[in-house]
Amino acid sequence: MRNQTSGGRSPGSRKRPALLWLLLPYVLFLAVLPLVNRVTPTVLGLPFLFFWMLLATLATPLAVWLARRGDRARGRI
C-alpha cells in the first residue's frame, strides 16, 4: 500500500507554488534571449545584451531567495 498524505495525494505530488520563482532565471537567460540579442541601445555604457545578462545574473539569487522564503512560510523547510 502506498503512503498517502491526509489530502489523499501521494507525498511526491505536493503543490509548491513558491518554486515557480525558480523559472525566472530560465526565462531571463534563455527564453528572452532572442529578443534582447542586440548591441544597441547601450545601457550604462554596456551593450544591451551584456546589460541584460548582468540583470539576469543579479536576479537569480533573488529568485532563489523568494522560492526558499515561500517554502519556509508554508513549513516546508
mmCIF file as gemmi writes it, N, C-alpha and C atoms, coordinates in Angstrom:
data_model
loop_
_atom_site.group_PDB
_atom_site.id
_atom_site.type_symbol
_atom_site.label_atom_id
_atom_site.label_alt_id
_atom_site.label_comp_id
_atom_site.label_asym_id
_atom_site.label_entity_id
_atom_site.label_seq_id
_atom_site.pdbx_PDB_ins_code
_atom_site.Cartn_x
_atom_site.Cartn_y
_atom_site.Cartn_z
_atom_site.occupancy
_atom_site.B_iso_or_equiv
_atom_site.pdbx_formal_charge
_atom_site.auth_seq_id
_atom_site.auth_asym_id
_atom_site.pdbx_PDB_model_num
ATOM 1 N N . MET Axp A 1 ? 0.84 -1.172 0 1 0 ? 1 A 1
ATOM 2 C CA . MET Axp A 1 ? 0 0 0 1 0 ? 1 A 1
ATOM 3 C C . MET Axp A 1 ? 0.888 1.238 0 1 0 ? 1 A 1
ATOM 4 N N . ARG Axp A 2 ? 0.523 2.256 -0.807 1 0 ? 2 A 1
ATOM 5 C CA . ARG Axp A 2 ? 1.336 3.459 -0.91 1 0 ? 2 A 1
ATOM 6 C C . ARG Axp A 2 ? 1.059 4.401 0.25 1 0 ? 2 A 1
ATOM 7 N N . ASN Axp A 3 ? 2.098 5.141 0.64 1 0 ? 3 A 1
ATOM 8 C CA . ASN Axp A 3 ? 1.909 6.169 1.662 1 0 ? 3 A 1
ATOM 9 C C . ASN Axp A 3 ? 1.103 7.309 1.07 1 0 ? 3 A 1
ATOM 10 N N . GLN Axp A 4 ? 0.143 7.776 1.809 1 0 ? 4 A 1
ATOM 11 C CA . GLN Axp A 4 ? -0.683 8.875 1.334 1 0 ? 4 A 1
ATOM 12 C C . GLN Axp A 4 ? -0.721 9.95 2.403 1 0 ? 4 A 1
ATOM 13 N N . THR Axp A 5 ? -0.756 11.205 1.956 1 0 ? 5 A 1
ATOM 14 C CA . THR Axp A 5 ? -0.908 12.303 2.893 1 0 ? 5 A 1
ATOM 15 C C . THR Axp A 5 ? -2.376 12.438 3.246 1 0 ? 5 A 1
ATOM 16 N N . SER Axp A 6 ? -2.684 13.313 4.168 1 0 ? 6 A 1
ATOM 17 C CA . SER Axp A 6 ? -4.069 13.445 4.608 1 0 ? 6 A 1
ATOM 18 C C . SER Axp A 6 ? -4.971 13.961 3.502 1 0 ? 6 A 1
ATOM 19 N N . GLY Axp A 7 ? -4.424 14.62 2.484 1 0 ? 7 A 1
ATOM 20 C CA . GLY Axp A 7 ? -5.23 15.125 1.391 1 0 ? 7 A 1
ATOM 21 C C . GLY Axp A 7 ? -5.54 14.081 0.348 1 0 ? 7 A 1
ATOM 22 N N . GLY Axp A 8 ? -5.036 12.86 0.49 1 0 ? 8 A 1
ATOM 23 C CA . GLY Axp A 8 ? -5.318 11.817 -0.462 1 0 ? 8 A 1
ATOM 24 C C . GLY Axp A 8 ? -4.34 11.776 -1.632 1 0 ? 8 A 1
ATOM 25 N N . ARG Axp A 9 ? -3.371 12.66 -1.641 1 0 ? 9 A 1
ATOM 26 C CA . ARG Axp A 9 ? -2.378 12.66 -2.712 1 0 ? 9 A 1
ATOM 27 C C . ARG Axp A 9 ? -1.135 11.938 -2.228 1 0 ? 9 A 1
ATOM 28 N N . SER Axp A 10 ? -0.348 11.468 -3.189 1 0 ? 10 A 1
ATOM 29 C CA . SER Axp A 10 ? 0.913 10.839 -2.816 1 0 ? 10 A 1
ATOM 30 C C . SER Axp A 10 ? 1.892 11.917 -2.368 1 0 ? 10 A 1
ATOM 31 N N . PRO Axp A 11 ? 2.878 11.589 -1.526 1 0 ? 11 A 1
ATOM 32 C CA . PRO Axp A 11 ? 3.792 12.594 -0.977 1 0 ? 11 A 1
ATOM 33 C C . PRO Axp A 11 ? 4.56 13.374 -2.035 1 0 ? 11 A 1
ATOM 34 N N . GLY Axp A 12 ? 4.818 12.802 -3.185 1 0 ? 12 A 1
ATOM 35 C CA . GLY Axp A 12 ? 5.585 13.493 -4.2 1 0 ? 12 A 1
ATOM 36 C C . GLY Axp A 12 ? 4.783 14.49 -5.021 1 0 ? 12 A 1
ATOM 37 N N . SER Axp A 13 ? 3.477 14.531 -4.838 1 0 ? 13 A 1
ATOM 38 C CA . SER Axp A 13 ? 2.655 15.403 -5.666 1 0 ? 13 A 1
ATOM 39 C C . SER Axp A 13 ? 2.193 16.656 -4.928 1 0 ? 13 A 1
ATOM 40 N N . ARG Axp A 14 ? 2.918 17.07 -3.911 1 0 ? 14 A 1
ATOM 41 C CA . ARG Axp A 14 ? 2.55 18.273 -3.166 1 0 ? 14 A 1
ATOM 42 C C . ARG Axp A 14 ? 2.706 19.499 -4.045 1 0 ? 14 A 1
ATOM 43 N N . LYS Axp A 15 ? 1.8 20.429 -3.908 1 0 ? 15 A 1
ATOM 44 C CA . LYS Axp A 15 ? 1.896 21.671 -4.661 1 0 ? 15 A 1
ATOM 45 C C . LYS Axp A 15 ? 2.863 22.608 -3.941 1 0 ? 15 A 1
ATOM 46 N N . ARG Axp A 16 ? 3.777 23.158 -4.692 1 0 ? 16 A 1
ATOM 47 C CA . ARG Axp A 16 ? 4.766 24.082 -4.132 1 0 ? 16 A 1
ATOM 48 C C . ARG Axp A 16 ? 4.868 25.284 -5.062 1 0 ? 16 A 1
ATOM 49 N N . PRO Axp A 17 ? 3.897 26.194 -5.005 1 0 ? 17 A 1
ATOM 50 C CA . PRO Axp A 17 ? 3.886 27.322 -5.939 1 0 ? 17 A 1
ATOM 51 C C . PRO Axp A 17 ? 5.084 28.254 -5.781 1 0 ? 17 A 1
ATOM 52 N N . ALA Axp A 18 ? 5.721 28.255 -4.626 1 0 ? 18 A 1
ATOM 53 C CA . ALA Axp A 18 ? 6.872 29.128 -4.426 1 0 ? 18 A 1
ATOM 54 C C . ALA Axp A 18 ? 8.023 28.736 -5.353 1 0 ? 18 A 1
ATOM 55 N N . LEU Axp A 19 ? 8.053 27.474 -5.779 1 0 ? 19 A 1
ATOM 56 C CA . LEU Axp A 19 ? 9.136 27.038 -6.667 1 0 ? 19 A 1
ATOM 57 C C . LEU Axp A 19 ? 9.011 27.615 -8.067 1 0 ? 19 A 1
ATOM 58 N N . LEU Axp A 20 ? 7.886 28.223 -8.385 1 0 ? 20 A 1
ATOM 59 C CA . LEU Axp A 20 ? 7.756 28.88 -9.681 1 0 ? 20 A 1
ATOM 60 C C . LEU Axp A 20 ? 8.73 30.043 -9.828 1 0 ? 20 A 1
ATOM 61 N N . TRP Axp A 21 ? 9.2 30.592 -8.706 1 0 ? 21 A 1
ATOM 62 C CA . TRP Axp A 21 ? 10.214 31.644 -8.765 1 0 ? 21 A 1
ATOM 63 C C . TRP Axp A 21 ? 11.488 31.141 -9.444 1 0 ? 21 A 1
ATOM 64 N N . LEU Axp A 22 ? 11.725 29.846 -9.395 1 0 ? 22 A 1
ATOM 65 C CA . LEU Axp A 22 ? 12.942 29.296 -9.993 1 0 ? 22 A 1
ATOM 66 C C . LEU Axp A 22 ? 12.875 29.268 -11.518 1 0 ? 22 A 1
ATOM 67 N N . LEU Axp A 23 ? 11.717 29.538 -12.081 1 0 ? 23 A 1
ATOM 68 C CA . LEU Axp A 23 ? 11.613 29.665 -13.532 1 0 ? 23 A 1
ATOM 69 C C . LEU Axp A 23 ? 12.1 31.028 -14.019 1 0 ? 23 A 1
ATOM 70 N N . LEU Axp A 24 ? 12.165 32.002 -13.133 1 0 ? 24 A 1
ATOM 71 C CA . LEU Axp A 24 ? 12.593 33.346 -13.516 1 0 ? 24 A 1
ATOM 72 C C . LEU Axp A 24 ? 13.977 33.377 -14.162 1 0 ? 24 A 1
ATOM 73 N N . PRO Axp A 25 ? 15.003 32.753 -13.571 1 0 ? 25 A 1
ATOM 74 C CA . PRO Axp A 25 ? 16.313 32.772 -14.244 1 0 ? 25 A 1
ATOM 75 C C . PRO Axp A 25 ? 16.276 32.105 -15.615 1 0 ? 25 A 1
ATOM 76 N N . TYR Axp A 26 ? 15.552 31.01 -15.737 1 0 ? 26 A 1
ATOM 77 C CA . TYR Axp A 26 ? 15.441 30.333 -17.027 1 0 ? 26 A 1
ATOM 78 C C . TYR Axp A 26 ? 14.858 31.272 -18.075 1 0 ? 26 A 1
ATOM 79 N N . VAL Axp A 27 ? 13.781 31.935 -17.704 1 0 ? 27 A 1
ATOM 80 C CA . VAL Axp A 27 ? 13.131 32.846 -18.648 1 0 ? 27 A 1
ATOM 81 C C . VAL Axp A 27 ? 14.055 34.006 -18.997 1 0 ? 27 A 1
ATOM 82 N N . LEU Axp A 28 ? 14.71 34.579 -17.99 1 0 ? 28 A 1
ATOM 83 C CA . LEU Axp A 28 ? 15.578 35.727 -18.249 1 0 ? 28 A 1
ATOM 84 C C . LEU Axp A 28 ? 16.793 35.354 -19.088 1 0 ? 28 A 1
ATOM 85 N N . PHE Axp A 29 ? 17.363 34.177 -18.863 1 0 ? 29 A 1
ATOM 86 C CA . PHE Axp A 29 ? 18.575 33.796 -19.587 1 0 ? 29 A 1
ATOM 87 C C . PHE Axp A 29 ? 18.281 33.21 -20.964 1 0 ? 29 A 1
ATOM 88 N N . LEU Axp A 30 ? 17.293 32.344 -21.079 1 0 ? 30 A 1
ATOM 89 C CA . LEU Axp A 30 ? 17.108 31.596 -22.322 1 0 ? 30 A 1
ATOM 90 C C . LEU Axp A 30 ? 15.906 32.021 -23.153 1 0 ? 30 A 1
ATOM 91 N N . ALA Axp A 31 ? 14.76 32.113 -22.55 1 0 ? 31 A 1
ATOM 92 C CA . ALA Axp A 31 ? 13.548 32.354 -23.321 1 0 ? 31 A 1
ATOM 93 C C . ALA Axp A 31 ? 13.516 33.744 -23.946 1 0 ? 31 A 1
ATOM 94 N N . VAL Axp A 32 ? 14.07 34.731 -23.257 1 0 ? 32 A 1
ATOM 95 C CA . VAL Axp A 32 ? 14.019 36.102 -23.738 1 0 ? 32 A 1
ATOM 96 C C . VAL Axp A 32 ? 15.251 36.449 -24.575 1 0 ? 32 A 1
ATOM 97 N N . LEU Axp A 33 ? 16.228 35.587 -24.593 1 0 ? 33 A 1
ATOM 98 C CA . LEU Axp A 33 ? 17.488 35.88 -25.272 1 0 ? 33 A 1
ATOM 99 C C . LEU Axp A 33 ? 17.331 36.302 -26.735 1 0 ? 33 A 1
ATOM 100 N N . PRO Axp A 34 ? 16.515 35.657 -27.544 1 0 ? 34 A 1
ATOM 101 C CA . PRO Axp A 34 ? 16.379 36.13 -28.934 1 0 ? 34 A 1
ATOM 102 C C . PRO Axp A 34 ? 15.832 37.56 -29.04 1 0 ? 34 A 1
ATOM 103 N N . LEU Axp A 35 ? 15.079 37.988 -28.051 1 0 ? 35 A 1
ATOM 104 C CA . LEU Axp A 35 ? 14.516 39.338 -28.08 1 0 ? 35 A 1
ATOM 105 C C . LEU Axp A 35 ? 15.521 40.412 -27.681 1 0 ? 35 A 1
ATOM 106 N N . VAL Axp A 36 ? 16.491 40.059 -26.856 1 0 ? 36 A 1
ATOM 107 C CA . VAL Axp A 36 ? 17.435 41.06 -26.352 1 0 ? 36 A 1
ATOM 108 C C . VAL Axp A 36 ? 18.798 40.966 -27.021 1 0 ? 36 A 1
ATOM 109 N N . ASN Axp A 37 ? 18.956 40.095 -27.983 1 0 ? 37 A 1
ATOM 110 C CA . ASN Axp A 37 ? 20.24 39.898 -28.641 1 0 ? 37 A 1
ATOM 111 C C . ASN Axp A 37 ? 20.499 41.035 -29.631 1 0 ? 37 A 1
ATOM 112 N N . ARG Axp A 38 ? 20.932 42.17 -29.095 1 0 ? 38 A 1
ATOM 113 C CA . ARG Axp A 38 ? 21.254 43.333 -29.917 1 0 ? 38 A 1
ATOM 114 C C . ARG Axp A 38 ? 22.333 44.164 -29.231 1 0 ? 38 A 1
ATOM 115 N N . VAL Axp A 39 ? 23.054 44.916 -30 1 0 ? 39 A 1
ATOM 116 C CA . VAL Axp A 39 ? 24.141 45.73 -29.461 1 0 ? 39 A 1
ATOM 117 C C . VAL Axp A 39 ? 23.62 47.094 -29.033 1 0 ? 39 A 1
ATOM 118 N N . THR Axp A 40 ? 22.753 47.667 -29.832 1 0 ? 40 A 1
ATOM 119 C CA . THR Axp A 40 ? 22.205 48.974 -29.468 1 0 ? 40 A 1
ATOM 120 C C . THR Axp A 40 ? 20.794 48.767 -28.949 1 0 ? 40 A 1
ATOM 121 N N . PRO Axp A 41 ? 20.324 49.492 -28.032 1 0 ? 41 A 1
ATOM 122 C CA . PRO Axp A 41 ? 20.922 50.642 -27.379 1 0 ? 41 A 1
ATOM 123 C C . PRO Axp A 41 ? 21.93 50.226 -26.321 1 0 ? 41 A 1
ATOM 124 N N . THR Axp A 42 ? 22.722 51.154 -25.875 1 0 ? 42 A 1
ATOM 125 C CA . THR Axp A 42 ? 23.64 50.884 -24.777 1 0 ? 42 A 1
ATOM 126 C C . THR Axp A 42 ? 22.996 51.371 -23.481 1 0 ? 42 A 1
ATOM 127 N N . VAL Axp A 43 ? 23.186 50.622 -22.441 1 0 ? 43 A 1
ATOM 128 C CA . VAL Axp A 43 ? 22.65 50.963 -21.126 1 0 ? 43 A 1
ATOM 129 C C . VAL Axp A 43 ? 23.823 50.985 -20.157 1 0 ? 43 A 1
ATOM 130 N N . LEU Axp A 44 ? 24.022 52.107 -19.509 1 0 ? 44 A 1
ATOM 131 C CA . LEU Axp A 44 ? 25.146 52.3 -18.584 1 0 ? 44 A 1
ATOM 132 C C . LEU Axp A 44 ? 26.484 52.017 -19.274 1 0 ? 44 A 1
ATOM 133 N N . GLY Axp A 45 ? 26.571 52.313 -20.551 1 0 ? 45 A 1
ATOM 134 C CA . GLY Axp A 45 ? 27.794 52.107 -21.311 1 0 ? 45 A 1
ATOM 135 C C . GLY Axp A 45 ? 28.023 50.676 -21.764 1 0 ? 45 A 1
ATOM 136 N N . LEU Axp A 46 ? 27.077 49.8 -21.499 1 0 ? 46 A 1
ATOM 137 C CA . LEU Axp A 46 ? 27.185 48.396 -21.899 1 0 ? 46 A 1
ATOM 138 C C . LEU Axp A 46 ? 26.256 48.123 -23.072 1 0 ? 46 A 1
ATOM 139 N N . PRO Axp A 47 ? 26.667 47.253 -23.986 1 0 ? 47 A 1
ATOM 140 C CA . PRO Axp A 47 ? 25.699 46.813 -24.999 1 0 ? 47 A 1
ATOM 141 C C . PRO Axp A 47 ? 24.496 46.173 -24.308 1 0 ? 47 A 1
ATOM 142 N N . PHE Axp A 48 ? 23.344 46.279 -24.929 1 0 ? 48 A 1
ATOM 143 C CA . PHE Axp A 48 ? 22.108 45.84 -24.283 1 0 ? 48 A 1
ATOM 144 C C . PHE Axp A 48 ? 22.156 44.381 -23.846 1 0 ? 48 A 1
ATOM 145 N N . LEU Axp A 49 ? 22.753 43.503 -24.665 1 0 ? 49 A 1
ATOM 146 C CA . LEU Axp A 49 ? 22.822 42.09 -24.3 1 0 ? 49 A 1
ATOM 147 C C . LEU Axp A 49 ? 23.636 41.883 -23.031 1 0 ? 49 A 1
ATOM 148 N N . PHE Axp A 50 ? 24.763 42.586 -22.897 1 0 ? 50 A 1
ATOM 149 C CA . PHE Axp A 50 ? 25.574 42.456 -21.676 1 0 ? 50 A 1
ATOM 150 C C . PHE Axp A 50 ? 24.816 42.975 -20.467 1 0 ? 50 A 1
ATOM 151 N N . PHE Axp A 51 ? 24.131 44.093 -20.644 1 0 ? 51 A 1
ATOM 152 C CA . PHE Axp A 51 ? 23.339 44.63 -19.546 1 0 ? 51 A 1
ATOM 153 C C . PHE Axp A 51 ? 22.257 43.643 -19.128 1 0 ? 51 A 1
ATOM 154 N N . TRP Axp A 52 ? 21.597 43.017 -20.106 1 0 ? 52 A 1
ATOM 155 C CA . TRP Axp A 52 ? 20.54 42.043 -19.81 1 0 ? 52 A 1
ATOM 156 C C . TRP Axp A 52 ? 21.099 40.842 -19.035 1 0 ? 52 A 1
ATOM 157 N N . MET Axp A 53 ? 22.261 40.346 -19.442 1 0 ? 53 A 1
ATOM 158 C CA . MET Axp A 53 ? 22.867 39.209 -18.751 1 0 ? 53 A 1
ATOM 159 C C . MET Axp A 53 ? 23.263 39.584 -17.321 1 0 ? 53 A 1
ATOM 160 N N . LEU Axp A 54 ? 23.735 40.801 -17.129 1 0 ? 54 A 1
ATOM 161 C CA . LEU Axp A 54 ? 24.057 41.277 -15.788 1 0 ? 54 A 1
ATOM 162 C C . LEU Axp A 54 ? 22.797 41.344 -14.938 1 0 ? 54 A 1
ATOM 163 N N . LEU Axp A 55 ? 21.741 41.876 -15.498 1 0 ? 55 A 1
ATOM 164 C CA . LEU Axp A 55 ? 20.469 41.955 -14.788 1 0 ? 55 A 1
ATOM 165 C C . LEU Axp A 55 ? 19.941 40.565 -14.424 1 0 ? 55 A 1
ATOM 166 N N . ALA Axp A 56 ? 20.013 39.621 -15.36 1 0 ? 56 A 1
ATOM 167 C CA . ALA Axp A 56 ? 19.534 38.259 -15.107 1 0 ? 56 A 1
ATOM 168 C C . ALA Axp A 56 ? 20.385 37.573 -14.041 1 0 ? 56 A 1
ATOM 169 N N . THR Axp A 57 ? 21.691 37.821 -14.065 1 0 ? 57 A 1
ATOM 170 C CA . THR Axp A 57 ? 22.582 37.219 -13.069 1 0 ? 57 A 1
ATOM 171 C C . THR Axp A 57 ? 22.281 37.749 -11.677 1 0 ? 57 A 1
ATOM 172 N N . LEU Axp A 58 ? 21.985 39.035 -11.581 1 0 ? 58 A 1
ATOM 173 C CA . LEU Axp A 58 ? 21.659 39.613 -10.275 1 0 ? 58 A 1
ATOM 174 C C . LEU Axp A 58 ? 20.265 39.201 -9.8 1 0 ? 58 A 1
ATOM 175 N N . ALA Axp A 59 ? 19.362 38.874 -10.711 1 0 ? 59 A 1
ATOM 176 C CA . ALA Axp A 59 ? 18.009 38.467 -10.341 1 0 ? 59 A 1
ATOM 177 C C . ALA Axp A 59 ? 17.946 37.002 -9.904 1 0 ? 59 A 1
ATOM 178 N N . THR Axp A 60 ? 18.924 36.194 -10.274 1 0 ? 60 A 1
ATOM 179 C CA . THR Axp A 60 ? 18.894 34.769 -9.943 1 0 ? 60 A 1
ATOM 180 C C . THR Axp A 60 ? 18.923 34.511 -8.429 1 0 ? 60 A 1
ATOM 181 N N . PRO Axp A 61 ? 19.856 35.117 -7.662 1 0 ? 61 A 1
ATOM 182 C CA . PRO Axp A 61 ? 19.811 34.881 -6.208 1 0 ? 61 A 1
ATOM 183 C C . PRO Axp A 61 ? 18.517 35.385 -5.572 1 0 ? 61 A 1
ATOM 184 N N . LEU Axp A 62 ? 17.958 36.45 -6.114 1 0 ? 62 A 1
ATOM 185 C CA . LEU Axp A 62 ? 16.688 36.949 -5.603 1 0 ? 62 A 1
ATOM 186 C C . LEU Axp A 62 ? 15.57 35.925 -5.811 1 0 ? 62 A 1
ATOM 187 N N . ALA Axp A 63 ? 15.547 35.296 -6.965 1 0 ? 63 A 1
ATOM 188 C CA . ALA Axp A 63 ? 14.528 34.277 -7.244 1 0 ? 63 A 1
ATOM 189 C C . ALA Axp A 63 ? 14.693 33.064 -6.331 1 0 ? 63 A 1
ATOM 190 N N . VAL Axp A 64 ? 15.926 32.656 -6.089 1 0 ? 64 A 1
ATOM 191 C CA . VAL Axp A 64 ? 16.175 31.52 -5.199 1 0 ? 64 A 1
ATOM 192 C C . VAL Axp A 64 ? 15.744 31.871 -3.778 1 0 ? 64 A 1
ATOM 193 N N . TRP Axp A 65 ? 16.035 33.092 -3.341 1 0 ? 65 A 1
ATOM 194 C CA . TRP Axp A 65 ? 15.641 33.534 -2.005 1 0 ? 65 A 1
ATOM 195 C C . TRP Axp A 65 ? 14.111 33.562 -1.87 1 0 ? 65 A 1
ATOM 196 N N . LEU Axp A 66 ? 13.424 34.052 -2.903 1 0 ? 66 A 1
ATOM 197 C CA . LEU Axp A 66 ? 11.962 34.09 -2.853 1 0 ? 66 A 1
ATOM 198 C C . LEU Axp A 66 ? 11.363 32.687 -2.81 1 0 ? 66 A 1
ATOM 199 N N . ALA Axp A 67 ? 11.948 31.739 -3.539 1 0 ? 67 A 1
ATOM 200 C CA . ALA Axp A 67 ? 11.465 30.358 -3.507 1 0 ? 67 A 1
ATOM 201 C C . ALA Axp A 67 ? 11.685 29.748 -2.125 1 0 ? 67 A 1
ATOM 202 N N . ARG Axp A 68 ? 12.835 29.995 -1.535 1 0 ? 68 A 1
ATOM 203 C CA . ARG Axp A 68 ? 13.123 29.465 -0.19 1 0 ? 68 A 1
ATOM 204 C C . ARG Axp A 68 ? 12.194 30.089 0.841 1 0 ? 68 A 1
ATOM 205 N N . ARG Axp A 69 ? 11.974 31.383 0.716 1 0 ? 69 A 1
ATOM 206 C CA . ARG Axp A 69 ? 11.105 32.093 1.647 1 0 ? 69 A 1
ATOM 207 C C . ARG Axp A 69 ? 9.675 31.553 1.559 1 0 ? 69 A 1
ATOM 208 N N . GLY Axp A 70 ? 9.214 31.283 0.345 1 0 ? 70 A 1
ATOM 209 C CA . GLY Axp A 70 ? 7.878 30.727 0.177 1 0 ? 70 A 1
ATOM 210 C C . GLY Axp A 70 ? 7.741 29.348 0.783 1 0 ? 70 A 1
ATOM 211 N N . ASP Axp A 71 ? 8.778 28.519 0.644 1 0 ? 71 A 1
ATOM 212 C CA . ASP Axp A 71 ? 8.747 27.184 1.245 1 0 ? 71 A 1
ATOM 213 C C . ASP Axp A 71 ? 8.783 27.27 2.768 1 0 ? 71 A 1
ATOM 214 N N . ARG Axp A 72 ? 9.566 28.188 3.289 1 0 ? 72 A 1
ATOM 215 C CA . ARG Axp A 72 ? 9.628 28.343 4.749 1 0 ? 72 A 1
ATOM 216 C C . ARG Axp A 72 ? 8.302 28.816 5.302 1 0 ? 72 A 1
ATOM 217 N N . ALA Axp A 73 ? 7.629 29.718 4.57 1 0 ? 73 A 1
ATOM 218 C CA . ALA Axp A 73 ? 6.348 30.224 5.025 1 0 ? 73 A 1
ATOM 219 C C . ALA Axp A 73 ? 5.292 29.127 5.106 1 0 ? 73 A 1
ATOM 220 N N . ARG Axp A 74 ? 5.415 28.12 4.239 1 0 ? 74 A 1
ATOM 221 C CA . ARG Axp A 74 ? 4.464 27.009 4.244 1 0 ? 74 A 1
ATOM 222 C C . ARG Axp A 74 ? 4.933 25.849 5.123 1 0 ? 74 A 1
ATOM 223 N N . GLY Axp A 75 ? 6.069 26.028 5.809 1 0 ? 75 A 1
ATOM 224 C CA . GLY Axp A 75 ? 6.56 24.99 6.703 1 0 ? 75 A 1
ATOM 225 C C . GLY Axp A 75 ? 7.247 23.848 6.005 1 0 ? 75 A 1
ATOM 226 N N . ARG Axp A 76 ? 7.787 24.072 4.808 1 0 ? 76 A 1
ATOM 227 C CA . ARG Axp A 76 ? 8.442 23.001 4.052 1 0 ? 76 A 1
ATOM 228 C C . ARG Axp A 76 ? 9.901 22.818 4.466 1 0 ? 76 A 1
ATOM 229 N N . ILE Axp A 77 ? 10.514 23.876 4.988 1 0 ? 77 A 1
ATOM 230 C CA . ILE Axp A 77 ? 11.93 23.778 5.373 1 0 ? 77 A 1
ATOM 231 C C . ILE Axp A 77 ? 12.033 23.814 6.887 1 0 ? 77 A 1
